[in-house]
Amino acid sequence: PYTGGALYPQATETRDLRTLDGIWNFRKSPTDPEYGYRNGWYEQDLEKTGPVIKMPVPSSYNDVGEDVSLRDHVGLVWYDRRFYVPPWWLQNGQRVWLRFSSVHYAAQVWVNGKLMAYHEIGHLPFEVEITKEVYPNASNLLTVVVDNTLLSDTVPQGVIKDTIIGNGKVRQEQSYTFDFFNYAGIHRTVFLYSTPQLYIDDVIVNTDIQGLTGFIVYNITHQGTPSPDNVECLVQIFDKNDSQVAASHDCAGLIEIGNANFWWPYLMHPSPGYLYTFKASLIGPNGEIVDTYNQKVGIRTVTWSNTSVFINDKPIYLRGFGMHEDSDLRGKGWDPVLWVKNFNLIRWVGANAFRTSHYPYAEEIYQLADEQGIMIIDECPGVDTDIFSKSLLVKHKQSLTELIRRDKNHPSVVMWSISNEPRSANRLADAYFGEVVRHVKSMDLSRPITIAISQTYTTDKSAQHLDVICFNRYNGWYHATGSLTTITNNVVDEATAWHIKHNKPIIMTEYGADTIAGLHQMPEYVWSEEFQVALMSEHFKAFDKLRQAGFFVGEFIWNFADFNTAQTIIRVGGNKKGIFTRSRQPKASAHHLRARYLAVAASD
Ligand code: GCB
């Protein structure tokens, strides 16, 4: 159970930080998953127990090698490396922590042969204190086992089946209903960091606005020893120029900032994404600073009605994308080059939002969004939710506990998506999502909750629990393939029907067409650039009509970029619905979308 605050690690006056990213040793487990455990692979260098290959961290392991047995591996893989703890951390009595930002799907972690952590649900971080396990004057062995198997009660779900391949041999095959490739490995940065003995465990900020005044409602919690009864806090708020604009001595309370700079979405304000620094310090009995943490804060409100979503009391229209963490070679590995480029393209296109389809993305991505005023619909890893068992519900809720624990302070996060395309026509979906929504509301009331629904408004049994209804529909592609003439009316009719039935704001979170960059056909024909552009135009007509109707609050094309999928005959080298290619070059559709998004932004 990871119950701490999950603050993103940082170096401050009282904390230090290094990453353990780099090249690790790696080995696939033999089919017998127990083999590595029986032979003590967790307590000796992997290199000493057999051949290893080199594996970059962070990265998916699947596409780094040259054979299918690594790409399509099902089950366990082993990673290890050695590391030193800076001796001065220990000399200064600091605690030493390990933090894995994402290991997909499940991970076990050993330090010097001792089991330190188990975590399930990829895409979400976990941390563990290792002070007592590390050697001060020698190298330490860090071993990680990663399991990529998805079952009926993992989030997301999958099915494993045994295929007989002859000679009495059996190969395990993983299948899943979602279409993005189930990349696995140590996907994000591994941090080694220090905190003082008595440390800030969590900083929670919420913001409010009255007129020109901004309010920060906050709570600083601490853990550790010695825990003096009279721990005091010091809070200092700095603006972008590093001038202090407010302060407080309470560990929890309300801070008022007169004439505040509010956090605005991109293109809604000349300087979108304004962030203050909330510097939290714990003060010891002699007035000394015990621990310090710098939390970025964007002062903004999110509110919603039956027809609209508002940022700072202004109705907003979301112009965005469904995306993926996906790129050549690295799969789902965190890559700053890729993401700085992605954000440059998001702004170039004139978008102001994206959905983290279909799982939480790397924390650095939310930081970029905070700074640039890009709004996020933050989606948990529940995709194609099916079967609706008790054990699935427990893990689904756990994924949201961990998501909200991690992302609660990001101004960019304006909505929680608790599932993508669940099988919500199932009668069990009603109680199931009722419970998930109650769970989210018990942790955060400040953001609306949605699901990207693919069932129809007549069959779905989840939407009554939501604040905003998102729907995914592939008119002209999966429905009436190649037919453009019915799109506009279908989209208008469906969005209107959802609104009439539930009296809630409506967003179209997916529409699109697979398109091979460079394939041209006139008159337009499926898979060509011309077809993608024409299909978009029909949707744009619908969106314009719906905006007039007054309850339609956003359009998200599927997808930002081409991405890899499992092998099927309906995909050519992956899903090609991107308006950018996998290497982030524009298709004709990117220019078409840009013209629209910039025009919509200008008219807002
Ligand atoms: C969907 C899914 C998305 C797929 C997309 C497609 O409905 O939500 O994950 O990639 O359709 O292109 O089939």
Boltz pocket constraint, residues with backbone or C-beta under 6 A from the ligand:
constraints:
  - pocket:
      binder: B
      contacts: [[A, 178], [A, 179], [A, 180], [A, 358], [A, 420], [A, 421], [A, 454], [A, 472], [A, 510], [A, 558], [A, 575], [A, 577]]
      max_distance: 6.0
